[in-house]
Amino acid sequence: MRLLDKVLKPEGYNIGINTSLSAGAGEARHLHIHIVPRWKGDTNFMTTLYNTKVISQSLAELYKQLKKYAQSGTD
């Protein structure tokens, strides 16, 4: 979240945990966590309502930005 704070400057986060196959984790003994940056008035949860995804930035570009901050070693 510190890296996301530096790169995206969100106003808050939604955090969700998926456990087990039925909850969408992909296999019975798996757990994973979603960290979703949020801004006032954003539309990040359209998938829940309309099966539509809104991606305002390339994930490859975001990865490059996060990696740059992570490698710089600055907080």
Phi and psi in degrees as a GROMACS rama.xvg file:
@    title "Ramachandran Plot"
@    xaxis  label "Phi"
@    yaxis  label "Psi"
@TYPE xy
-61.953  -40.864  ARG-2
-65.4753  -42.8434  LEU-3
-62.5109  -38.8943  LEU-4
-58.0611  -44.4491  ASP-5
-67.4752  -43.4873  LYS-6
-84.5172  -46.494  VAL-7
-101.737  -20.9333  LEU-8
52.0481  54.2982  LYS-9
-71.3454  161.101  PRO-10
-88.8765  -13.4443  GLU-11
-175.995  -175.447  GLY-12
-139.599  148.984  TYR-13
-108.17  134.495  ASN-14
-125.013  127.969  ILE-15
-130.79  147.953  GLY-16
-120.429  128.657  ILE-17
-106.863  125.986  ASN-18
-129.501  135.674  THR-19
76.8976  163.569  SER-20
-59.6719  -44.3162  LEU-21
-64.5501  -27.0095  SER-22
-90.109  3.98996  ALA-23
95.3158  12.6131  GLY-24
-78.8313  -11.7758  ALA-25
97.7485  -29.111  GLY-26
-153.352  162.496  GLU-27
-60.8825  -39.7885  ALA-28
-108.693  38.0698  ARG-29
-117.3  147.364  HIS-30
-135.066  135.091  LEU-31
-142.854  158.51  HIS-32
-120.316  134.54  ILE-33
-102.29  131.151  HIS-34
-118.621  113.662  ILE-35
-114.165  112.324  VAL-36
-67.2828  142.302  PRO-37
-130.805  150.568  ARG-38
-132.861  150.998  TRP-39
-55.5316  125.755  LYS-40
82.1896  7.4564  GLY-41
-74.3354  175.793  ASP-42
-127.182  33.3638  THR-43
-64.4494  -19.9597  ASN-44
-105.7  26.3233  PHE-45
-61.6662  -30.4611  MET-46
-61.1667  -32.2319  THR-47
-66.4649  -34.6907  THR-48
-97.996  -38.4766  LEU-49
-125.661  6.00735  TYR-50
54.2997  38.8786  ASN-51
-125.022  140.135  THR-52
-109.272  136.794  LYS-53
-114.402  112.988  VAL-54
-119.729  109.68  ILE-55
-87.3445  -7.17525  SER-56
-147.61  143.626  GLN-57
-59.2646  131.308  SER-58
-64.4089  -32.4975  LEU-59
-64.7328  -40.4857  ALA-60
-68.6041  -41.5157  GLU-61
-61.0888  -43.0052  LEU-62
-57.9262  -44.2246  TYR-63
-60.6725  -42.9447  LYS-64
-66.472  -43.454  GLN-65
-64.7009  -40.9341  LEU-66
-62.8154  -40.6699  LYS-67
-59.0625  -47.946  LYS-68
-66.1429  -39.3928  TYR-69
-63.9177  -39.0211  ALA-70
-77.6402  -20.1126  GLN-71
-73.0414  -23.0687  SER-72
73.6336  11.7457  GLY-73
-99.5453  148.322  THR-74
